[in-house]
Amino acid sequence: MIHSAKPRIVIYGVGLFGTMTAQLVRARGWPIVAAYNRAGDKVGKDLGVLAGEEPWGICVEDSDQANFSGLEADVAIMATTDRLAQNMTGYARMLGAGLNVICHGSEAYFARGIDMSLHDEIDAMAKANGVSFLGTGVWDYSRIWSGILVAGPCQNIERLFHKSITNIGESKYTDVVGIGFTQEKFAETIGKVPGPIGGIYKTIPQHVLYGLGYTIKDVTEKREPVLYEHPVWCAALDKNIEPGISAGTRIVVNVTTDEGVTASAHIELRVFEAGEEDNMLWQVIGNPSSDLRTVRRDSGTASAACMVNRVRDIIAAPPGINLVCELGPIKTTALEPTP
Ligand SMILES: NC(=O)c1ccc[n+]([C@@H]2O[C@H](COP(=O)([O-])OP(=O)(O)OC[C@H]3O[C@@H](n4cnc5c(N)ncnc54)[C@H](OP(=O)(O)O)[C@@H]3O)[C@@H](O)[C@H]2O)c1
């Protein structure tokens, strides 16, 4: 179906993904009615300039000072932080102003797997205002729907397995995943303390099992160092990572269900060897068994584009928290008219 009405968009958090999404929204010809960010050097600047373009005539407002009453918009796209707890004030502002919310924070994909009381609070705020809430981004098709689709033909499912490798060795996040750490330092830091990535990826197998109709019983997550038996070159650190030294993090997740089906995930964020490329695999072991592998060629654009392509879904969705697994597979907007 080709839609004619143009959704009116607010961008909340105008960093990398906020500005990338704003560019895609503009390319669709949809109006951006306001942009907000916490206090700092982005406030008072033009959103277009922050996106690296000519001015668009949209001045970024301080989210702690702005007046949201009378905000005439359909959807707020929020790209601030991964953690629900840190985003609650922003959710209250946008949902309270009567806007549907699409959040890019990774915990937002499956709030019920993070903190049930925050889930219920967000759900209640959305319902009280007659609007909907959705967490989405690049996992939508590459980690959630790919897992649901691969189980589609099954008559019986024994277990599911998810494995992904992501190249962090050329990025600024080497410390976040412990590249170059001794095993002792890794155990004391990333192994022990959630930090920026702990507790987030466990929601992927939970979300897939939930989407397949299973009842989650137990979830465990462990973070361990990825170790090579030979030196591997880390471009970001400009040095070899020697055997026995951490070349990144492996997040190992195990999920059980009341029905007896299990899912496990090995998510590796690490230095790559020559010839490796980012990819994510889902395997279903059952009758029949199948594998589905996704190779993302441009994860950044894909993540911003998932938010844009879910805009119509969330406008049409029932009030409260919605999950991508409930909204159906993400659909292209390629046939929508552009300016
Ligand atoms: N859903 C997915 O699949 C997926 C994929 C990749 C990344 N992510 C997540 O998406 C989020 C955004 O990423 P990014 O690269 O765009 O980050 P970023 O460049 O740091 O942008 C975040 C922006 O939000 C602002 N901000 C932070 N906290 C705020 C608050 N409480 N109120 C108002 N503004 C606030 C920041 O302001 P200042 O910089 O001015 O302080 C910054 O402009 C991150 O949490 C990231 O991990 C999700």
Ligand as a Chemical Component Dictionary entry (heavy atoms), coordinates in Angstrom:
data_LIG
# 
_chem_comp.id                   LIG 
_chem_comp.type                 NON-POLYMER 
_chem_comp.pdbx_formal_charge   0 
_chem_comp.three_letter_code    LIG 
# 
loop_
_chem_comp_atom.comp_id 
_chem_comp_atom.atom_id 
_chem_comp_atom.alt_atom_id 
_chem_comp_atom.type_symbol 
_chem_comp_atom.charge 
_chem_comp_atom.model_Cartn_x 
_chem_comp_atom.model_Cartn_y 
_chem_comp_atom.model_Cartn_z 
_chem_comp_atom.pdbx_ordinal 
LIG N1  N1  N 0  18.714 -0.139 18.320 1  
LIG C1  C1  C 0  19.870 -0.563 17.772 2  
LIG O1  O1  O 0  19.942 -1.576 17.077 3  
LIG C2  C2  C 0  21.094 0.271  17.998 4  
LIG C3  C3  C 0  22.180 0.175  17.122 5  
LIG C4  C4  C 0  23.274 1.003  17.342 6  
LIG C5  C5  C 0  23.255 1.919  18.390 7  
LIG N2  N2  N 1  22.184 1.991  19.227 8  
LIG C6  C6  C 0  22.103 2.974  20.336 9  
LIG O2  O2  O 0  21.504 4.172  19.877 10 
LIG C7  C7  C 0  21.811 5.220  20.808 11 
LIG C8  C8  C 0  22.234 6.462  20.059 12 
LIG O3  O3  O 0  23.473 6.221  19.415 13 
LIG P1  P1  P 0  24.325 7.398  18.789 14 
LIG O4  O4  O 0  25.515 6.772  18.141 15 
LIG O5  O5  O -1 23.443 8.294  17.988 16 
LIG O6  O6  O 0  24.814 8.167  20.096 17 
LIG P2  P2  P 0  25.322 9.643  20.183 18 
LIG O7  O7  O 0  25.998 10.064 18.921 19 
LIG O8  O8  O 0  26.069 9.762  21.461 20 
LIG O9  O9  O 0  23.968 10.489 20.282 21 
LIG C9  C9  C 0  23.150 10.506 21.411 22 
LIG C10 C10 C 0  22.587 11.904 21.509 23 
LIG O10 O10 O 0  21.621 11.938 22.543 24 
LIG C11 C11 C 0  21.936 13.018 23.429 25 
LIG N3  N3  N 0  21.479 12.622 24.747 26 
LIG C12 C12 C 0  22.009 11.661 25.553 27 
LIG N4  N4  N 0  21.271 11.560 26.673 28 
LIG C13 C13 C 0  20.257 12.460 26.555 29 
LIG C14 C14 C 0  19.163 12.810 27.383 30 
LIG N5  N5  N 0  18.975 12.215 28.560 31 
LIG N6  N6  N 0  18.322 13.761 26.954 32 
LIG C15 C15 C 0  18.489 14.370 25.765 33 
LIG N7  N7  N 0  19.523 14.085 24.926 34 
LIG C16 C16 C 0  20.392 13.124 25.331 35 
LIG C17 C17 C 0  23.440 13.202 23.345 36 
LIG O11 O11 O 0  23.802 14.499 23.719 37 
LIG P3  P3  P 0  25.326 15.035 23.876 38 
LIG O12 O12 O 0  26.205 14.269 22.949 39 
LIG O13 O13 O 0  25.235 16.478 23.473 40 
LIG O14 O14 O 0  25.702 14.813 25.276 41 
LIG C18 C18 C 0  23.672 12.942 21.843 42 
LIG O15 O15 O 0  23.467 14.088 21.062 43 
LIG C19 C19 C 0  22.928 4.658  21.695 44 
LIG O16 O16 O 0  22.396 4.294  22.925 45 
LIG C20 C20 C 0  23.413 3.450  20.906 46 
LIG O17 O17 O 0  24.033 2.460  21.688 47 
LIG C21 C21 C 0  21.109 1.191  19.037 48 
# 
loop_
_chem_comp_bond.comp_id 
_chem_comp_bond.atom_id_1 
_chem_comp_bond.atom_id_2 
_chem_comp_bond.value_order 
_chem_comp_bond.pdbx_ordinal 
LIG N1  C1  SING 1  
LIG C1  O1  DOUB 2  
LIG C1  C2  SING 3  
LIG C2  C3  SING 4  
LIG C2  C21 DOUB 5  
LIG C3  C4  DOUB 6  
LIG C4  C5  SING 7  
LIG C5  N2  DOUB 8  
LIG N2  C6  SING 9  
LIG N2  C21 SING 10 
LIG C6  O2  SING 11 
LIG C6  C20 SING 12 
LIG O2  C7  SING 13 
LIG C7  C8  SING 14 
LIG C7  C19 SING 15 
LIG C8  O3  SING 16 
LIG O3  P1  SING 17 
LIG P1  O4  DOUB 18 
LIG P1  O5  SING 19 
LIG P1  O6  SING 20 
LIG O6  P2  SING 21 
LIG P2  O7  DOUB 22 
LIG P2  O8  SING 23 
LIG P2  O9  SING 24 
LIG O9  C9  SING 25 
LIG C9  C10 SING 26 
LIG C10 O10 SING 27 
LIG C10 C18 SING 28 
LIG O10 C11 SING 29 
LIG C11 N3  SING 30 
LIG C11 C17 SING 31 
LIG N3  C12 SING 32 
LIG N3  C16 SING 33 
LIG C12 N4  DOUB 34 
LIG N4  C13 SING 35 
LIG C13 C14 SING 36 
LIG C13 C16 DOUB 37 
LIG C14 N5  SING 38 
LIG C14 N6  DOUB 39 
LIG N6  C15 SING 40 
LIG C15 N7  DOUB 41 
LIG N7  C16 SING 42 
LIG C17 O11 SING 43 
LIG C17 C18 SING 44 
LIG O11 P3  SING 45 
LIG P3  O12 DOUB 46 
LIG P3  O13 SING 47 
LIG P3  O14 SING 48 
LIG C18 O15 SING 49 
LIG C19 O16 SING 50 
LIG C19 C20 SING 51 
LIG C20 O17 SING 52 
# 
